[in-house]
């Protein structure tokens, strides 16, 4: 049974150290041993013959050696040229071409092998005898000529020198990056070159960057580790900053150390565990990586190396987190809106009740409706009042407090209750009530403006009404619908303190229908208010002979809900 996996970085490091030590001990018992001490020199020949001399090409001048001996005109460069085909990358021997001043201006390809560094480039052995600038016309622009000249002048060798080589060939531009190694000897230059990346390697790099993934190879016996460029980009490490397994333990978030440890534990046991999501702190940035591991097993069943493949899931994780936060916020707003609708609905029932039976006993039928501009809203700033006062008059009012939401509902309630209280003062008319209500609103610094029509219907069936910036009532008599004269109309409530509101009177007859409404019914974008009221008059005229309830229902049918740009309140009074 495997020991418990530690859940802290230091404990996990100790686990890795123990596992690696055990693996090295097991592998060392069957490992071969190389003696580091140099072998003793061979004794000189006993025959007295001279020992073979070293050939400049690196061989020995014994019988059968192809270079012959120096006395016979031995050419060491000929021996070098003969070995070029054994070099697995493109190789060529270059002889300098000098101008009259002794400056190197080109090279001649003296010998080359058959290896092509790109499909569209000729092999060096096909360029023997040509000048470099003729065989490689982009050599000067790419900096190759200057680099090779520098090798010849200074004697310092090139090692992995990159050259971006571009050439027109078969009517197309071709480009590649080549890595050059070169050294000078006896006035000539031996150069080799290879592509910076093979085609398959380039595809692997592109795939790593596109998929935000990379891999690492950890040699448990030697301690060496190799990282792909993709993993280096994820962890933001430079070429010399590859992290070991113990380094990764310090980068794992403490909460995920146990998960990382279980993954390593199974890899050390020679298993191939499923992938797991692990969070790492990379330069202070928490990244979520999906890590998959695979052990490299030897013939004795020991995992002498580990592969780790990681894909950066941080963008997807953060996107899901943002989506979840957005859903939570949406749900919270939905719950708040539902709560507001419930509160507003309760306020509507409390503040906008149906008419009392007392009004019906006085010979009037009343129908009222509140229509919010938004279907989900329950109530806004529109209100009405219709009740019998102690002196036998009927208080009739409709108003509109500016705004929307619960704040506007509160102001609407204040205005409606204030009117109800003021209406009980003896001997007051509609102008007094409107004037007093205006003073109350003006005195409240937090209040906003409002509009209202306030009136009384006395026992003689006479309507006395005042208007504060509100659309005038309509009267349907027979088949004619008219707008009540609003010449006495005053300013909005809360606008001018000290304003005295005037009144007007209208005699009502049996069968008359009086319509009071708020501006949401008639205000339309790009439409004159007078034209909208005239359209309402024509629609009201089609209701001739109908009772209060049917008049209200007919108007609501004629005005679809999409016609309302603002909340609307309608009150219909039928004189019987």
N, C-alpha and C positions, 0 to 999 in steps of 0.2 A: 504494500500500500504506500503510495507517495505521501511524503510529509505535507503538512498544511502549507498553503501558499501565504507568505507574509503580505500584509496590506500596507506596508510602509516602505519608502524607497530604500532605506539602509538595509532592511531585512531582505528585500528583493535582490539587492546587490550581493549580499552574502550568499544567497541561494545560487545566483549565477556563478559566483566564484567557486563554490563547492562543486557544482556540476562540471564546470570547465576543468577544474583540477582533476576530478575523477576521470573525465574523458582523456585528458592528456596522459594520465598515469596508465590507463588501459592501452592507449595507442602506443605509448613509449615502449611497452614490453615487446612489441613485435616490430618496432621500427628499425630500419637499417642505420648504421653509424658511419659517418664520413670522417676520416682522420684529417684533421686540419693541418698537421705538420707536413712540410714538403717532403717528397720522396728523395732519398739520397741520390746524388749524381752517379751516372753510370761510370764504371772504371774505364780508363783508356784501353784501346785494343792491345792485346798482348803481342800481336804480330809485329808491332813497331810501325805499322802503317799510319799515316796521318789521319786524324779524325775528320769526318765529313764537315765541310764548311756550310754555314747557313746561306741560302740563296736569297737575294733581295726580294724575291716574290714571297718569301715565307717558308719555302720548302728547303730541302737539303740537297747539296750538289753531289748526289750519288749517281751511280750508273743507272741509266734508264729515266732520269729526271728530264722532263720535256724541255725545260728551259736551257739545258746545256750548262756550260760553265762560263764564267766571265771572260775567260780567254777566248772563247769561241763567239764573242759578241752577244752575250746574254742580254735580253731586253726585258727588264722587270715589268714594264707597262704592258708588254704583250701577254705576260702571265696574268696580269690583272684583268685585261680584256677577256682572256679566256675563261675567267671565273665569273664574269658578269651574269651569264644565264642562270647561275645558281642563286642569285639574289631574288627573293620573292616579291620585291617591289620594283617599280621602274628605276633603272639605274643607267648612268651614262658617264663616260670619261670625256672631259671637255678640255680642249687646248685653247689658250687665249689667243686672240687676234689683236695686235697692237697697231696704233697709228704711227705716224712719223715721229711723234714726240714720246713714244714708249708707253702711251696710255692704253689700257685694255678697253676696246670698244665693242668687242663681240667675242664669242667662243665658237670653235668648230667641234662638232660632235665626232669624236674620234672612234668611239665604240659605244654600244648600248645593248641592252637585253630586249626580250620580247614582251615584257609586261606592260600593259596599257593601264594608265591611271584613271582613264575615263573612256567611255565607249566612243566618244567623238574625237579623242586624241590618238595620234599615231603612236605605235610602240617605238621606243628609242632606237631599236636596230634598223628601223626603216628610215632613220634620219642621219645615218652615218655619212660623214663627208659634208653635211650641210652646216651652214652657220646657224647658231642658235636663234637669232632674230628672224631668220627665214623659216626655220622649223617651228618656232614658237613666237609668232609675230606680236603676241601680247606680253612678252617677257619684260620689255623695257617699261611699259606703262604699269605693269603689276609689281614692279620693284625687284624682279628676279635678277635681272642683269646687274643691278647695283649690289645686290646681296652676294652674288657669286664673285664679283670683282673685289668686294671687301674681303672675302675669304682668301683670295689670291694675294691681296696687298698686305693683310695683317697676319695671316696664318691662323687666325681663329676659326674654328669649325662652326658650322651651322648645326643647330639641333632643334628639329621640329619648327623651323621657320615658316610661318604661314604666308602664302602668296594667293591673293584673289586673282585668278586668271580668267580673262574674258577674251573670246575670239569669235570672229565671224567665220562660219563654216557652213557650206551647202546652203547659203542664203539665209541662215538663221544665226542669231546670237546665242552663244553657249557660255556658261559661267560655272566655275567650280573653285573650291578652296583646296589648295595642295599644301602639304607639309613637306619641307625640304630639309634633308641632312646633307651636308657637304663638307669636304676637307681638301686641303691642297697638299701636294707632294711633288717636289721637283718641278715646279712651274706649271703643273696641271691640276685640274680639279676633278675629284670623283664625287658625283652627286647622286643621291637617291631621293625619290619623292613618292608620295602616296596621297590618296584623297583624305581630307580631314575627317570625313565621315563616309562610311559606306552607305549605299542607298537604303539597305535594310535598317542601318543604324539611324539614318535620318528619319525614316518612317517611324521607328520606335520612339525617337525623341518627340516628333510631332504628336504621336498618339499619347505620350505621357503628358504633354502640356495641355492637349485638348481635353483629356479625361481627368486632369488634375490628379495624376497618380505617379508612383515611382516605386523603385525596389531597392533593397539593400541585401548584400551577401556578407555574412559574418563567419569567418573562418575561426572556429573555436580552438583549433590546435595552435595556430600561429598567432592568433589575436588580430589578424588583418581584417579590415572591413572595406567593402566596396559599395559605393552608393551610385545610383543612376542620377543623371542630371535632373530628372523629374522630381525625385525625392529631395534632392538638394534645394530645388526651388520651393518645395512645400515647407521645408524646415529653415529656409533662408540661410543656408550654410555656404561658405565659399569652397573652392576646390580643396583647401587644406582643413576644412572644418567638419569632416565627416564624424558622426557621433557613434560611439560604441554602444553595446547593449546597456552597460552601466550608465553611460551618459543619458540614454533614453529614459532610464528609471527616474532621473532627476527632472526630466521634462514632462513626465506624465502627471496629470492632476492627482492629488492625493486620493480623491474619491475613486479614481480608476486604477490605482496601483494594483489592487487585488485582481482586477480583470486582466491587466497586462501580465501579471505573474502567472495566472492560470494558463494563459496562452503559451508562455515560455515553458512552463512546467510540462505541458503536453508535447511541445516540440523536443525538449530534452529527452522525453520518454520515447521518442521516435514516432509519435503520432502526427496526423495531419488534422488539426482542430479546425472547426468552422470559423469563419471570420467573425470579428467582434468590433464594435465601435469603441474607440478609446480617445479620450480628450488629452491633448498636449498643450502646454503653455510654450508658445514660440515667440520669443521677444515680447512677452507681456500680452500677446494675443492668443486667446483660447481657440484652438482649432480641433474639430472633430474628424478623426481619421478612421476609416474602415480598414482594419489590419487583418491580413491573411498570412499565415506562415506555413513553411514546408521545410522539413529537415532533409539533409543530404546524408544518406545512410551508407556506410562502407560495408565491405563483405562480412565483417564481424557484427553487423547490426548496430554499430555505434554512430550516432549523429555527429559527424565531425564538422559540419557547417550548417548554418540556418539561412533560409531565405525569408525575408519579410517583404510583403507587397502592401502598400498603403494607398488608399484613395482619399482625397480631401473632400469630405462631405459638408464642410462648414457652410458654403453658400446655401445648400439645400436645407440644412438644419436651421440656419438663421431665417430662411424664407418660411419654413414651417412655424418657427417661433413667432415671426411677424404675423403670419396668418392666424395663429392661435390667439395672439394678443388682439388682433382686429376682430376676431369672432367674439372674444370676451367683451371687448368694448361695445360691439354691436349688440350683444345680448344685454349688456348693462343698460345701454341706451333704450333698447326695446322694453326692458323692464321699467325703466324710468318713465318712458312714454305711456306704457300701460297704466302705471300708477297715477300719472298725471291725468289720463283719460278717466280713470275711476273717480279721482277727486273732482275733476271738472264735471263729470256726469252727476255726482252727488250735489255739487253746487247748482247745477242747472235745475235739478228737481226742487232744490230748496229756494232758489232765487227766481225761477221762471215757472211758477206753478200755473196750472190751468185756472180758468176763471171760476168764480164762486157762483153758487146757485142764487145768491142774493141779486146778482145782476140780471139773471133771467127773470126773477120775480118783478123787476122794474120794467120789463118789456124789451129787453135787449138780448141778442145772442152774440156771443164772442167766440172767435176761433183764433188761435195764435200758433206760430211755429218758429223754431230757431233752426236755421240751416247753416252749418259750418262750411267754410270754403274747402277745407280738407276733410275727407270722410272720416279720418281717424280722430279728429278733434271733437271734443264734446261740447265745449262752450268757449266763447271769446268775450269781447267787450260789449256786444250788443245785448240790450235788455228791454223789457217792457213792464208796464204796471197798469193793472186794470182792477179797481176794487171800489166798493161803496164806502163813502165817508159817513161819519156820524150825522152830518147835516142833510143826508139824503142825496148828495151829489155823487156822481161817478168820477173818480180820478182816472184819467186816461193819459198814458205817457209811453213814449218809446225813445230810446237813446243809444248812443254808441260811444264807448270809451276807447280812445285810440290805443292800438297795440294788439298783441296776441299773447297767449300763455296765461299762467296762473297769476302773474303780476297784474295783468289787465283784468282778469276775473275779479281780483281783490278790489281794484278801483271801481269796476262796474258795481260790485256789491255795495261799496261805500256810497256811491251816488244814488243807487236805488233805495237803500235804507234811509239815507239822508232825506230824499224826497218824501218817503213814507212818513217820516217824523214831521217834516215841515208841513205836510198836507193836513195835519190834524189841528193846526193853528186856526182858530175861528176867524171868519171874515176874510180869508185870503183868496186871491184869485190866481189864475195861471201865471200872470206876469210877476206877482210877488214870489211865487215858488221858484220860477226860473231865475229871478234876480238873486234870491237867497242861495240857491244852489251854485250859482256862479261865484258868489263871494266865498263860499266854503272851498270850492276848488282853487280859486286864486290864492287863498290863504295857506294852502298846503304846498310847500316847496317841492315835494316829491311827485305831485300830481301832474298829469298831462291834460291836454285839452280834450273836450268831449262835445258832442252835439246832442240835441234833444228837442222833441216836441212834447209840450206839457199842456194838458187841457182839462176842463171840467164839463160834464154834461149835467145840466141842472134839471130840476123836476119839470121844467117847461120844455124839455127836449131842445135846449139851446146849447151848442158847443162854443165854449170860450177857450181859445188856445193861444199859446205863445211859442215862438220858434227861436232856437239858438243854433244857427248855422246848419240846420237839418233840412232834408228834402221835405217839401210840404205834403200834407195828406191828400188823398184823392177821394172824391165823392161820386158814387154811382147812383144815379136817380133815373129810374126807368131804363132807357137804353143809352143814356148819355153819361159819360164819365168825364168829370172835370177836375182840374187842379185847384185846390183852395188858394185864394189870394194870399200871397206871402209878402206883401209890401211892408209889413211890420216886422219882418224877420230881423233878428239881432245877431251879434257875433257869436263865435264859439264860446262855450263855457270854459272858464279858466283863462281867457285871453285878456279881457279888459276889466279890472276891478272897478266897482262903482257903476257899472253899466246898468241902466234901467230898461227892462224888457217890456215891450208893449204887447197888447193882445188884440185879437180879432174874434168876431162872433159869427156863427152860422146856425141857422134854424134847421133842425132835422125833421124829416117827415117819415111816416110809416112806409116801409119798403126801401128806405135809403140804406146804402151800404157804404160805410166809411173804412178806408184802407190807410193804415199807418205802416211805415216800413223804414228800414235803415238803408244807407247808401249802397250796401253790397248788392242790392237788387237792380240798381240802375247805373252804377258806375262801370264803364267799359273802356278799355284802352282804345285809343284812336276813335272815340265816339263822343260827340257832344252830349253833355248831361241833359240839356233840354230835349234833344232828340230821344234819349233813352226814356225820359219821363213820358214823352208823347207816345212812345211804343207801349209803355206800361198802361197808359190810359186806354189805348185801343184794345189791349188784351182784357182789361177790366170790363170794358163795354160788352165783351162777348159773354160775360157772366150774368147778364140781366136776368132777373127772376130767380136766381139761385140763392140759397141760404148761405149763412156765414161759413159753415164748414165746407160746403161744396165750392164756394168762391175760392177759399184758401187752397183746396185740393187742385182746382183747375189751374190756378196761377202757378203752383209748384210743378204741375205737369207741363205747362207752357214754357217754363224756365227750367231747362235741364241743369243738373248740378254743375256741368262744365261751364255754364254761363256765369257762375259766381266767382268773381275775383277776390271777394272779401266775404266775411261772415254776413249773414242776412237774418233779420228778424222781421216777421210780418204779423200784424194784428188786424183782424177784420171784425167790425162791429155792425151788426144788422139791427136796424130799428124795426120793431114789429108793431 
